[in-house]
Amino acid sequence: MSVVRIRLTVFALIIINKAGGLIYNRTFHEGLNKVSTNDLLVLAGTFHGVHAITARLNPLKHLQGSGVGPGNRSSTSSTISTAVPGSTQPAPQHQQTHARPEPPSGLEVLETENFRMQCFATLTGTKFLLFTDTTQANVDLTMRRVYDMYADYVMKNPFYQLEMPVRCDMFDRKLGSYIREINNR
């Protein structure tokens, strides 16, 4: 009985700033067709626009079951009881409480028969696009680790300017080592 080993591969990483500009790209494995720098810039801008539109396609997702909707303008209300001076009965007061909605996520995964593109969007609008093999497991954990490295080695670098291309040697080395470890499993 022979065991077939499936090769799990991370192909590339692209980081897009909040304005849709390409600030980092790196290829880790030669599994995808080569594209020019101009094509990568177009991909970054196009994905940014598609992500913004898909985030708006289902704007009422967070409102389901909350009593808030097109026909009901008020949000959920709660009653707070406080004592009225000279009385033993509490006087009810209505206070508006606003549940903080979950932010819309937009396009998160695009899968073809040859690769999967997974997006992790930060709260600041930076997007990480990871291109992997379709059978790659734990892509969410990989994305989280890549983001942690970005926060540690890029954002904490006193010489890095926000929204500008990433040029941090330590980030490149740590990221390369981590992805090499994944690709060699």
N, CA, C and O atoms as a DFTB+ gen file, in Angstrom:
740 C
 N C O
     1  1       0.853      -1.183       0.000
     2  2       0.000       0.000       0.000
     3  2       0.896       1.242       0.000
     4  3       1.730       1.420       0.888
     5  1       0.713       2.079      -0.988
     6  2       1.528       3.285      -1.077
     7  2       0.756       4.486      -0.542
     8  3      -0.458       4.600      -0.711
     9  1       1.489       5.359       0.099
    10  2       0.894       6.573       0.652
    11  2       1.183       7.717      -0.295
    12  3       2.333       7.971      -0.651
    13  1       0.126       8.406      -0.700
    14  2       0.280       9.560      -1.570
    15  2       0.425      10.793      -0.681
    16  3      -0.444      11.084       0.141
    17  1       1.525      11.509      -0.854
    18  2       1.763      12.713      -0.058
    19  2       1.299      13.936      -0.841
    20  3       1.739      14.179      -1.965
    21  1       0.420      14.683      -0.234
    22  2      -0.073      15.915      -0.854
    23  2       0.860      17.041      -0.458
    24  3       1.150      17.236       0.723
    25  1       1.325      17.775      -1.442
    26  2       2.235      18.890      -1.197
    27  2       1.417      20.125      -0.836
    28  3       0.599      20.592      -1.628
    29  1       1.643      20.640       0.352
    30  2       0.972      21.854       0.794
    31  2       1.911      23.020       0.574
    32  3       3.064      22.992       1.004
    33  1       1.415      24.047      -0.098
    34  2       2.306      25.115      -0.525
    35  2       1.691      26.493      -0.314
    36  3       0.514      26.724      -0.592
    37  1       2.526      27.401       0.186
    38  2       2.195      28.824       0.193
    39  2       2.958      29.419      -0.972
    40  3       4.187      29.371      -1.001
    41  1       2.235      29.985      -1.942
    42  2       2.866      30.510      -3.150
    43  2       3.375      31.942      -3.001
    44  3       4.520      32.238      -3.346
    45  1       2.515      32.834      -2.483
    46  2       2.890      34.250      -2.472
    47  2       2.094      35.012      -1.416
    48  3       1.057      34.556      -0.933
    49  1       2.618      36.192      -1.076
    50  2       1.956      37.108      -0.158
    51  2       1.963      38.492      -0.783
    52  3       2.975      38.944      -1.319
    53  1       0.820      39.155      -0.706
    54  2       0.685      40.543      -1.155
    55  2       0.056      41.313       0.000
    56  3      -0.905      40.846       0.612
    57  1       0.595      42.489       0.298
    58  2       0.005      43.354       1.325
    59  2      -0.427      44.641       0.633
    60  3       0.339      45.259      -0.106
    61  1      -1.682      45.031       0.894
    62  2      -2.294      46.208       0.272
    63  2      -2.626      47.211       1.372
    64  3      -3.204      46.842       2.394
    65  1      -2.265      48.477       1.170
    66  2      -2.576      49.490       2.188
    67  2      -4.052      49.891       2.108
    68  3      -4.783      49.428       1.232
    69  1      -4.476      50.746       3.020
    70  2      -5.902      51.095       3.102
    71  2      -6.399      51.890       1.906
    72  3      -7.608      51.991       1.696
    73  1      -5.488      52.460       1.116
    74  2      -5.881      53.198      -0.082
    75  2      -5.896      52.309      -1.324
    76  3      -6.250      52.773      -2.408
    77  1      -5.519      51.047      -1.183
    78  2      -5.519      50.127      -2.313
    79  2      -4.178      50.009      -3.008
    80  3      -4.089      49.407      -4.078
    81  1      -3.139      50.569      -2.422
    82  2      -1.813      50.507      -3.016
    83  2      -1.045      49.279      -2.570
    84  3      -1.172      48.834      -1.428
    85  1      -0.256      48.738      -3.467
    86  2       0.578      47.582      -3.166
    87  2       1.781      48.045      -2.343
    88  3       2.568      48.875      -2.800
    89  1       1.922      47.504      -1.123
    90  2       3.063      47.906      -0.295
    91  2       4.042      46.760      -0.068
    92  3       5.149      46.987       0.418
    93  1       3.654      45.527      -0.413
    94  2       4.579      44.402      -0.256
    95  2       4.115      43.261      -1.143
    96  3       2.920      42.979      -1.236
    97  1       5.058      42.615      -1.787
    98  2       4.747      41.376      -2.493
    99  2       5.974      40.484      -2.474
   100  3       7.106      40.947      -2.612
   101  1       5.726      39.218      -2.303
   102  2       6.814      38.258      -2.273
   103  2       6.300      36.908      -2.737
   104  3       5.234      36.453      -2.324
   105  1       7.080      36.277      -3.606
   106  2       6.770      34.934      -4.086
   107  2       7.645      33.959      -3.314
   108  3       8.851      34.165      -3.180
   109  1       7.027      32.889      -2.804
   110  2       7.742      31.902      -2.006
   111  2       7.965      30.594      -2.753
   112  3       8.884      29.839      -2.433
   113  1       7.124      30.327      -3.746
   114  2       7.202      29.056      -4.458
   115  2       6.786      29.296      -5.905
   116  3       5.873      30.076      -6.176
   117  1       7.450      28.633      -6.813
   118  2       7.182      28.824      -8.245
   119  2       5.988      27.987      -8.716
   120  3       6.147      27.135      -9.590
   121  1       4.822      28.208      -8.166
   122  2       3.642      27.466      -8.578
   123  2       2.660      28.304      -9.379
   124  3       1.808      27.766     -10.087
   125  1       2.778      29.603      -9.269
   126  2       1.889      30.506      -9.995
   127  2       2.640      31.096     -11.177
   128  3       3.868      31.183     -11.163
   129  1       1.903      31.499     -12.193
   130  2       2.526      32.181     -13.331
   131  2       3.119      33.503     -12.860
   132  3       2.587      34.160     -11.965
   133  1       4.227      33.873     -13.481
   134  2       4.853      35.162     -13.164
   135  2       3.982      36.294     -13.694
   136  3       3.432      36.209     -14.792
   137  1       3.866      37.349     -12.905
   138  2       3.157      38.544     -13.353
   139  2       4.078      39.739     -13.136
   140  3       4.930      39.731     -12.248
   141  1       3.895      40.744     -13.945
   142  2       4.751      41.929     -13.853
   143  2       4.365      42.766     -12.633
   144  3       3.303      42.575     -12.041
   145  1       5.231      43.677     -12.279
   146  2       4.963      44.588     -11.178
   147  2       3.726      45.432     -11.471
   148  3       2.928      45.711     -10.576
   149  1       3.576      45.835     -12.729
   150  2       2.396      46.605     -13.116
   151  2       1.123      45.791     -12.902
   152  3       0.118      46.324     -12.431
   153  1       1.158      44.504     -13.244
   154  2      -0.007      43.642     -13.025
   155  2      -0.308      43.480     -11.537
   156  3      -1.473      43.411     -11.146
   157  1       0.727      43.418     -10.710
   158  2       0.512      43.334      -9.266
   159  2      -0.133      44.601      -8.732
   160  3      -0.999      44.537      -7.860
   161  1       0.283      45.758      -9.252
   162  2      -0.335      47.024      -8.851
   163  2      -1.811      47.060      -9.246
   164  3      -2.658      47.517      -8.478
   165  1      -2.108      46.576     -10.443
   166  2      -3.502      46.518     -10.905
   167  2      -4.297      45.541     -10.040
   168  3      -5.431      45.829      -9.658
   169  1      -3.701      44.379      -9.729
   170  2      -4.362      43.389      -8.871
   171  2      -4.690      43.998      -7.510
   172  3      -5.797      43.819      -7.002
   173  1      -3.742      44.713      -6.920
   174  2      -3.962      45.321      -5.603
   175  2      -5.115      46.319      -5.647
   176  3      -6.001      46.279      -4.794
   177  1      -5.111      47.199      -6.618
   178  2      -6.177      48.197      -6.734
   179  2      -7.525      47.582      -7.030
   180  3      -8.543      47.999      -6.477
   181  1      -7.533      46.583      -7.906
   182  2      -8.786      45.916      -8.261
   183  2      -9.341      45.153      -7.068
   184  3     -10.535      45.233      -6.778
   185  1      -8.480      44.415      -6.374
   186  2      -8.951      43.669      -5.204
   187  2      -9.489      44.619      -4.145
   188  3     -10.512      44.338      -3.520
   189  1      -8.812      45.734      -3.941
   190  2      -9.266      46.719      -2.959
   191  2     -10.700      47.171      -3.279
   192  3     -11.548      47.242      -2.389
   193  1     -10.956      47.472      -4.546
   194  2     -12.298      47.897      -4.957
   195  2     -13.328      46.792      -4.805
   196  3     -14.430      47.034      -4.314
   197  1     -12.981      45.588      -5.221
   198  2     -13.908      44.452      -5.104
   199  2     -14.187      44.157      -3.632
   200  3     -15.324      43.865      -3.262
   201  1     -13.170      44.232      -2.805
   202  2     -13.352      43.986      -1.365
   203  2     -14.307      45.014      -0.767
   204  3     -15.176      44.663       0.031
   205  1     -14.151      46.277      -1.146
   206  2     -15.029      47.334      -0.628
   207  2     -16.474      47.126      -1.070
   208  3     -17.400      47.322      -0.283
   209  1     -16.668      46.734      -2.315
   210  2     -18.027      46.513      -2.827
   211  2     -18.660      45.295      -2.168
   212  3     -19.828      45.343      -1.781
   213  1     -17.906      44.201      -2.034
   214  2     -18.484      42.989      -1.431
   215  2     -18.784      43.193       0.049
   216  3     -19.669      42.533       0.592
   217  1     -18.068      44.088       0.703
   218  2     -18.367      44.381       2.106
   219  2     -19.721      45.083       2.235
   220  3     -20.368      45.005       3.279
   221  1     -20.140      45.761       1.179
   222  2     -21.411      46.486       1.212
   223  2     -22.577      45.683       0.655
   224  3     -23.718      46.134       0.749
   225  1     -22.333      44.514       0.080
   226  2     -23.402      43.726      -0.526
   227  2     -24.421      43.237       0.489
   228  3     -25.596      43.103       0.148
   229  1     -24.022      42.970       1.707
   230  2     -24.926      42.472       2.726
   231  2     -24.848      43.356       3.969
   232  3     -24.377      42.911       5.016
   233  1     -25.306      44.608       3.860
   234  2     -25.138      45.528       4.983
   235  2     -26.029      45.235       6.176
   236  3     -25.772      45.765       7.257
   237  1     -27.067      44.416       6.032
   238  2     -27.985      44.160       7.136
   239  2     -27.675      42.873       7.876
   240  3     -28.460      42.459       8.729
   241  1     -26.561      42.229       7.581
   242  2     -26.198      40.967       8.222
   243  2     -26.165      41.097       9.741
   244  3     -26.700      40.242      10.447
   245  1     -25.549      42.150      10.245
   246  2     -25.408      42.321      11.687
   247  2     -26.700      42.776      12.359
   248  3     -26.759      42.819      13.588
   249  1     -27.726      43.115      11.601
   250  2     -28.971      43.605      12.175
   251  2     -30.034      42.525      12.317
   252  3     -31.070      42.768      12.937
   253  1     -29.809      41.351      11.767
   254  2     -30.808      40.301      11.818
   255  2     -31.080      39.900      13.263
   256  3     -30.157      39.597      14.019
   257  1     -32.346      39.902      13.632
   258  2     -32.743      39.479      14.956
   259  2     -32.540      40.523      16.047
   260  3     -32.781      40.236      17.220
   261  1     -32.109      41.708      15.694
   262  2     -31.850      42.715      16.733
   263  2     -33.013      43.686      16.898
   264  3     -32.990      44.531      17.792
   265  1     -34.026      43.574      16.051
   266  2     -35.142      44.500      16.150
   267  2     -34.890      45.805      15.424
   268  3     -35.734      46.702      15.435
   269  1     -33.756      45.911      14.808
   270  2     -33.425      47.115      14.070
   271  2     -33.524      46.784      12.600
   272  3     -32.990      45.771      12.149
   273  1     -34.179      47.603      11.876
   274  2     -34.312      47.357      10.452
   275  2     -34.912      48.555       9.770
   276  3     -35.061      49.618      10.374
   277  1     -35.262      48.383       8.498
   278  2     -35.801      49.509       7.753
   279  2     -37.083      50.073       8.351
   280  3     -37.304      51.282       8.289
   281  1     -37.936      49.224       8.929
   282  2     -39.194      49.705       9.485
   283  2     -39.077      50.163      10.916
   284  3     -40.016      50.762      11.440
   285  1     -37.976      49.908      11.562
   286  2     -37.804      50.250      12.963
   287  2     -36.541      51.088      13.105
   288  3     -35.434      50.559      13.000
   289  1     -36.692      52.371      13.338
   290  2     -35.547      53.273      13.380
   291  2     -34.823      53.275      14.718
   292  3     -33.651      53.649      14.776
   293  1     -35.473      52.878      15.768
   294  2     -34.797      52.908      17.064
   295  2     -34.032      51.607      17.271
   296  3     -34.393      50.558      16.738
   297  1     -32.987      51.703      18.046
   298  2     -32.260      50.484      18.365
   299  2     -32.872      49.902      19.627
   300  3     -33.841      50.440      20.163
   301  1     -32.313      48.819      20.092
   302  2     -32.852      48.160      21.263
   303  2     -32.817      49.114      22.452
   304  3     -31.857      49.861      22.640
   305  1     -33.864      49.073      23.238
   306  2     -33.879      49.931      24.412
   307  2     -33.900      49.057      25.655
   308  3     -34.357      47.915      25.614
   309  1     -33.408      49.594      26.746
   310  2     -33.432      48.860      27.999
   311  2     -34.005      49.786      29.058
   312  3     -34.023      51.005      28.887
   313  1     -34.466      49.209      30.138
   314  2     -35.039      49.993      31.218
   315  2     -34.074      50.010      32.380
   316  3     -33.572      48.967      32.797
   317  1     -33.812      51.197      32.903
   318  2     -32.964      51.353      34.078
   319  2     -33.842      51.893      35.179
   320  3     -34.574      52.861      34.974
   321  1     -33.779      51.282      36.339
   322  2     -34.592      51.737      37.465
   323  2     -33.746      52.573      38.407
   324  3     -32.637      52.192      38.784
   325  1     -34.298      53.728      38.781
   326  2     -33.658      54.579      39.793
   327  2     -34.720      54.988      40.788
   328  3     -35.893      55.111      40.434
   329  1     -34.329      55.196      42.002
   330  2     -35.298      55.571      43.035
   331  2     -35.642      57.053      42.924
   332  3     -34.771      57.893      42.696
   333  1     -36.935      57.359      43.091
   334  2     -37.401      58.745      43.092
   335  2     -37.370      59.220      44.544
   336  3     -37.859      58.516      45.428
   337  1     -36.799      60.412      44.810
   338  2     -36.729      60.904      46.191
   339  2     -38.107      60.958      46.844
   340  3     -39.059      61.445      46.235
   341  1     -38.224      60.459      48.092
   342  2     -39.480      60.475      48.832
   343  2     -40.422      59.359      48.431
   344  3     -41.564      59.340      48.890
   345  1     -39.990      58.426      47.592
   346  2     -40.859      57.340      47.150
   347  2     -40.118      56.026      47.296
   348  3     -38.892      55.971      47.205
   349  1     -40.877      54.978      47.523
   350  2     -40.269      53.653      47.606
   351  2     -40.314      52.943      46.255
   352  3     -39.717      51.879      46.089
   353  1     -41.023      53.531      45.291
   354  2     -41.151      52.938      43.962
   355  2     -40.069      53.480      43.030
   356  3     -39.860      54.691      42.964
   357  1     -39.398      52.615      42.327
   358  2     -38.425      53.116      41.349
   359  2     -39.135      53.726      40.151
   360  3     -40.202      53.263      39.749
   361  1     -38.550      54.743      39.595
   362  2     -39.100      55.377      38.399
   363  2     -38.346      54.840      37.187
   364  3     -37.126      54.987      37.114
   365  1     -39.042      54.222      36.232
   366  2     -38.350      53.678      35.056
   367  2     -37.851      54.783      34.139
   368  3     -38.532      55.788      33.933
   369  1     -36.688      54.595      33.605
   370  2     -36.136      55.507      32.614
   371  2     -35.676      54.662      31.438
   372  3     -35.077      53.601      31.616
   373  1     -35.960      55.140      30.243
   374  2     -35.549      54.425      29.045
   375  2     -34.243      55.016      28.529
   376  3     -34.086      56.232      28.422
   377  1     -33.329      54.138      28.219
   378  2     -32.040      54.585      27.710
   379  2     -31.747      53.811      26.440
   380  3     -31.957      52.600      26.380
   381  1     -31.265      54.504      25.434
   382  2     -30.901      53.861      24.173
   383  2     -29.540      53.187      24.344
   384  3     -28.576      53.817      24.780
   385  1     -29.474      51.922      24.003
   386  2     -28.175      51.239      23.982
   387  2     -27.914      50.812      22.558
   388  3     -28.796      50.270      21.892
   389  1     -26.734      51.048      22.102
   390  2     -26.377      50.710      20.733
   391  2     -25.414      49.544      20.746
   392  3     -24.303      49.636      21.266
   393  1     -25.857      48.453      20.168
   394  2     -24.970      47.306      20.036
   395  2     -23.976      47.617      18.933
   396  3     -24.362      48.050      17.847
   397  1     -22.708      47.400      19.205
   398  2     -21.689      47.674      18.190
   399  2     -21.752      46.569      17.150
   400  3     -21.501      45.406      17.463
   401  1     -22.084      46.921      15.917
   402  2     -22.200      45.889      14.888
   403  2     -20.838      45.351      14.487
   404  3     -19.818      46.037      14.563
   405  1     -20.861      44.103      14.060
   406  2     -19.642      43.497      13.536
   407  2     -19.343      44.154      12.194
   408  3     -20.240      44.273      11.359
   409  1     -18.096      44.587      11.968
   410  2     -17.802      45.257      10.701
   411  2     -17.947      44.292       9.528
   412  3     -17.616      43.112       9.651
   413  1     -18.438      44.784       8.397
   414  2     -18.571      43.907       7.233
   415  2     -17.196      43.451       6.772
   416  3     -16.219      44.193       6.865
   417  1     -17.131      42.226       6.275
   418  2     -15.823      41.663       5.991
   419  2     -15.405      41.743       4.531
   420  3     -14.207      41.798       4.251
   421  1     -16.322      41.750       3.611
   422  2     -15.937      41.753       2.200
   423  2     -15.437      40.390       1.761
   424  3     -15.593      39.396       2.471
   425  1     -14.840      40.357       0.592
   426  2     -14.326      39.123       0.012
   427  2     -13.206      38.560       0.879
   428  3     -12.226      39.249       1.160
   429  1     -13.353      37.310       1.299
   430  2     -12.346      36.694       2.164
   431  2     -11.569      35.588       1.462
   432  3     -10.366      35.452       1.685
   433  1     -12.227      34.797       0.619
   434  2     -11.564      33.673      -0.041
   435  2     -11.992      33.615      -1.498
   436  3     -13.172      33.733      -1.825
   437  1     -11.005      33.429      -2.363
   438  2     -11.256      33.196      -3.782
   439  2     -10.516      31.924      -4.129
   440  3      -9.293      31.860      -4.008
   441  1     -11.245      30.911      -4.560
   442  2     -10.619      29.623      -4.826
   443  2     -10.839      29.208      -6.273
   444  3     -11.952      29.277      -6.795
   445  1      -9.756      28.778      -6.909
   446  2      -9.822      28.230      -8.260
   447  2      -9.389      26.775      -8.178
   448  3      -9.132      26.268      -7.086
   449  1      -9.305      26.103      -9.305
   450  2      -8.843      24.714      -9.257
   451  2      -7.332      24.627      -9.050
   452  3      -6.813      23.548      -8.764
   453  1      -6.618      25.747      -9.191
   454  2      -5.162      25.743      -9.068
   455  2      -4.622      26.401      -7.801
   456  3      -3.530      26.051      -7.353
   457  1      -5.345      27.331      -7.221
   458  2      -4.862      28.031      -6.025
   459  2      -6.032      28.618      -5.252
   460  3      -7.154      28.719      -5.750
   461  1      -5.729      29.003      -4.009
   462  2      -6.690      29.704      -3.158
   463  2      -6.053      31.028      -2.752
   464  3      -4.885      31.074      -2.367
   465  1      -6.830      32.102      -2.842
   466  2      -6.390      33.401      -2.367
   467  2      -7.223      33.732      -1.142
   468  3      -8.448      33.832      -1.224
   469  1      -6.564      33.901      -0.016
   470  2      -7.260      34.216       1.223
   471  2      -6.880      35.618       1.651
   472  3      -5.710      35.997       1.602
   473  1      -7.881      36.394       2.075
   474  2      -7.661      37.777       2.487
   475  2      -7.883      37.912       3.984
   476  3      -8.855      37.394       4.535
   477  1      -6.969      38.612       4.624
   478  2      -7.136      39.008       6.018
   479  2      -7.096      40.528       6.038
   480  3      -6.070      41.132       5.726
   481  1      -8.213      41.142       6.404
   482  2      -8.296      42.603       6.454
   483  2      -8.212      43.057       7.902
   484  3      -8.973      42.593       8.751
   485  1      -7.289      43.964       8.179
   486  2      -7.138      44.483       9.536
   487  2      -8.174      45.575       9.784
   488  3      -8.824      46.044       8.849
   489  1      -8.323      45.969      11.012
   490  2      -9.265      47.034      11.347
   491  2      -8.821      48.377      10.777
   492  3      -9.643      49.280      10.618
   493  1      -7.543      48.519      10.470
   494  2      -7.040      49.767       9.899
   495  2      -7.170      49.807       8.385
   496  3      -6.859      50.826       7.767
   497  1      -7.626      48.710       7.772
   498  2      -7.836      48.690       6.334
   499  2      -6.733      48.028       5.535
   500  3      -6.869      47.878       4.320
   501  1      -5.639      47.627       6.176
   502  2      -4.575      46.914       5.483
   503  2      -5.057      45.501       5.176
   504  3      -5.678      44.850       6.016
   505  1      -4.762      45.033       3.959
   506  2      -5.213      43.700       3.543
   507  2      -4.016      42.823       3.221
   508  3      -3.087      43.245       2.531
   509  1      -4.049      41.609       3.726
   510  2      -3.025      40.616       3.467
   511  2      -3.643      39.554       2.559
   512  3      -4.629      38.919       2.932
   513  1      -3.074      39.358       1.379
   514  2      -3.556      38.335       0.449
   515  2      -2.521      37.228       0.400
   516  3      -1.375      37.449       0.010
   517  1      -2.934      36.038       0.797
   518  2      -2.044      34.891       0.804
   519  2      -2.519      33.912      -0.263
   520  3      -3.668      33.472      -0.247
   521  1      -1.630      33.579      -1.183
   522  2      -1.931      32.642      -2.257
   523  2      -1.368      31.291      -1.862
   524  3      -0.165      31.154      -1.642
   525  1      -2.243      30.280      -1.771
   526  2      -1.828      28.958      -1.329
   527  2      -2.373      27.888      -2.270
   528  3      -3.192      28.156      -3.148
   529  1      -1.891      26.673      -2.054
   530  2      -2.449      25.508      -2.714
   531  2      -3.880      25.326      -2.199
   532  3      -4.177      25.704      -1.066
   533  1      -4.754      24.763      -3.003
   534  2      -6.156      24.601      -2.589
   535  2      -6.307      23.634      -1.423
   536  3      -7.313      23.679      -0.715
   537  1      -5.323      22.757      -1.208
   538  2      -5.409      21.781      -0.115
   539  2      -4.688      22.252       1.142
   540  3      -4.622      21.515       2.126
   541  1      -4.150      23.459       1.125
   542  2      -3.411      23.987       2.280
   543  2      -4.339      24.087       3.485
   544  3      -5.416      24.678       3.406
   545  1      -3.910      23.507       4.590
   546  2      -4.703      23.531       5.823
   547  2      -4.247      24.684       6.713
   548  3      -3.137      25.195       6.564
   549  1      -5.101      25.081       7.624
   550  2      -4.786      26.105       8.635
   551  2      -4.317      27.427       8.046
   552  3      -3.391      28.046       8.569
   553  1      -4.938      27.854       6.978
   554  2      -4.549      29.119       6.351
   555  2      -4.827      30.289       7.298
   556  3      -4.085      31.271       7.299
   557  1      -5.885      30.194       8.098
   558  2      -6.190      31.259       9.060
   559  2      -5.057      31.433      10.067
   560  3      -4.694      32.558      10.411
   561  1      -4.503      30.326      10.535
   562  2      -3.383      30.394      11.479
   563  2      -2.146      30.986      10.810
   564  3      -1.419      31.771      11.418
   565  1      -1.915      30.610       9.566
   566  2      -0.782      31.162       8.811
   567  2      -0.947      32.662       8.645
   568  3      -0.001      33.423       8.848
   569  1      -2.153      33.089       8.274
   570  2      -2.415      34.524       8.099
   571  2      -2.201      35.279       9.413
   572  3      -1.634      36.372       9.425
   573  1      -2.650      34.699      10.488
   574  2      -2.498      35.343      11.797
   575  2      -1.018      35.500      12.155
   576  3      -0.598      36.541      12.659
   577  1      -0.242      34.456      11.888
   578  2       1.199      34.504      12.178
   579  2       1.899      35.542      11.291
   580  3       2.777      36.267      11.761
   581  1       1.517      35.615      10.022
   582  2       2.090      36.618       9.118
   583  2       1.746      38.019       9.627
   584  3       2.597      38.909       9.630
   585  1       0.512      38.210      10.051
   586  2       0.104      39.509      10.586
   587  2       0.890      39.853      11.854
   588  3       1.307      40.997      12.036
   589  1       1.090      38.867      12.726
   590  2       1.872      39.102      13.942
   591  2       3.297      39.534      13.607
   592  3       3.844      40.434      14.244
   593  1       3.897      38.886      12.599
   594  2       5.247      39.271      12.181
   595  2       5.250      40.687      11.603
   596  3       6.176      41.459      11.851
   597  1       4.224      41.023      10.842
   598  2       4.097      42.370      10.277
   599  2       4.019      43.398      11.411
   600  3       4.678      44.436      11.368
   601  1       3.207      43.094      12.421
   602  2       3.069      44.016      13.554
   603  2       4.385      44.147      14.316
   604  3       4.763      45.246      14.723
   605  1       5.081      43.031      14.510
   606  2       6.323      43.050      15.280
   607  2       7.488      43.697      14.543
   608  3       8.235      44.478      15.132
   609  1       7.652      43.383      13.266
   610  2       8.861      43.795      12.560
   611  2       8.678      44.991      11.623
   612  3       9.657      45.646      11.266
   613  1       7.453      45.280      11.226
   614  2       7.221      46.425      10.345
   615  2       6.643      47.595      11.134
   616  3       7.202      48.691      11.127
   617  1       5.535      47.361      11.806
   618  2       4.860      48.462      12.491
   619  2       5.655      48.998      13.688
   620  3       5.514      50.166      14.052
   621  1       6.475      48.161      14.291
   622  2       7.281      48.612      15.430
   623  2       8.643      49.154      14.994
   624  3       9.448      49.566      15.829
   625  1       8.893      49.153      13.702
   626  2      10.144      49.682      13.170
   627  2      10.039      51.213      13.146
   628  3       9.160      51.750      12.471
   629  1      10.892      51.910      13.849
   630  2      10.770      53.371      13.910
   631  2      11.049      54.059      12.570
   632  3      10.703      55.228      12.399
   633  1      11.664      53.358      11.627
   634  2      11.980      53.960      10.331
   635  2      10.903      53.706       9.283
   636  3      10.968      54.253       8.183
   637  1       9.905      52.872       9.619
   638  2       8.841      52.585       8.655
   639  2       7.814      53.713       8.664
   640  3       7.385      54.170       9.723
   641  1       7.427      54.153       7.470
   642  2       6.384      55.167       7.336
   643  2       5.094      54.468       6.916
   644  3       5.085      53.678       5.972
   645  1       4.015      54.763       7.619
   646  2       2.722      54.145       7.336
   647  2       2.313      54.328       5.881
   648  3       2.572      55.367       5.275
   649  1       1.685      53.324       5.342
   650  2       1.130      53.307       3.984
   651  2       2.192      53.294       2.886
   652  3       1.854      53.373       1.705
   653  1       3.453      53.197       3.250
   654  2       4.541      53.168       2.274
   655  2       4.999      51.728       2.058
   656  3       4.707      50.860       2.880
   657  1       5.717      51.464       0.956
   658  2       6.208      50.102       0.716
   659  2       7.029      49.576       1.896
   660  3       7.790      50.312       2.524
   661  1       6.855      48.291       2.177
   662  2       7.532      47.640       3.295
   663  2       8.939      47.254       2.852
   664  3       9.121      46.488       1.905
   665  1       9.926      47.796       3.553
   666  2      11.331      47.455       3.308
   667  2      11.999      47.212       4.653
   668  3      12.779      48.035       5.133
   669  1      11.684      46.082       5.247
   670  2      12.230      45.720       6.557
   671  2      12.899      44.351       6.432
   672  3      12.229      43.337       6.237
   673  1      14.222      44.336       6.546
   674  2      14.982      43.093       6.375
   675  2      14.586      42.018       7.374
   676  3      14.474      40.847       7.011
   677  1      14.374      42.400       8.628
   678  2      14.008      41.413       9.650
   679  2      12.663      40.764       9.317
   680  3      12.502      39.557       9.494
   681  1      11.701      41.549       8.839
   682  2      10.400      41.001       8.424
   683  2      10.602      40.017       7.281
   684  3      10.039      38.922       7.307
   685  1      11.391      40.384       6.284
   686  2      11.652      39.489       5.152
   687  2      12.279      38.178       5.609
   688  3      11.871      37.105       5.165
   689  1      13.267      38.260       6.491
   690  2      13.946      37.044       6.957
   691  2      13.015      36.148       7.758
   692  3      12.945      34.946       7.503
   693  1      12.299      36.713       8.721
   694  2      11.395      35.917       9.570
   695  2      10.257      35.323       8.756
   696  3       9.888      34.164       8.951
   697  1       9.697      36.117       7.841
   698  2       8.616      35.634       6.988
   699  2       9.111      34.510       6.081
   700  3       8.448      33.481       5.951
   701  1      10.263      34.700       5.459
   702  2      10.826      33.666       4.591
   703  2      11.081      32.376       5.334
   704  3      10.798      31.295       4.817
   705  1      11.608      32.472       6.529
   706  2      11.880      31.294       7.351
   707  2      10.588      30.568       7.719
   708  3      10.512      29.342       7.642
   709  1       9.583      31.326       8.116
   710  2       8.292      30.736       8.499
   711  2       7.621      30.046       7.316
   712  3       7.138      28.923       7.457
   713  1       7.582      30.684       6.172
   714  2       6.928      30.093       4.994
   715  2       7.727      28.902       4.478
   716  3       7.137      27.920       4.027
   717  1       9.039      28.964       4.534
   718  2       9.877      27.830       4.132
   719  2       9.571      26.610       4.993
   720  3       9.513      25.484       4.499
   721  1       9.376      26.852       6.284
   722  2       9.009      25.779       7.226
   723  2       7.673      25.141       6.817
   724  3       7.537      23.918       6.844
   725  1       6.703      25.958       6.445
   726  2       5.395      25.449       6.004
   727  2       5.547      24.667       4.695
   728  3       5.006      23.569       4.565
   729  1       6.276      25.222       3.732
   730  2       6.403      24.578       2.425
   731  2       7.232      23.303       2.448
   732  3       7.125      22.486       1.533
   733  1       8.059      23.115       3.477
   734  2       8.887      21.913       3.556
   735  2       8.270      20.813       4.397
   736  3       8.904      19.776       4.594
   737  1       7.085      20.992       4.888
   738  2       6.419      19.950       5.705
   739  2       6.042      18.782       4.851
   740  3       5.475      17.810       5.350
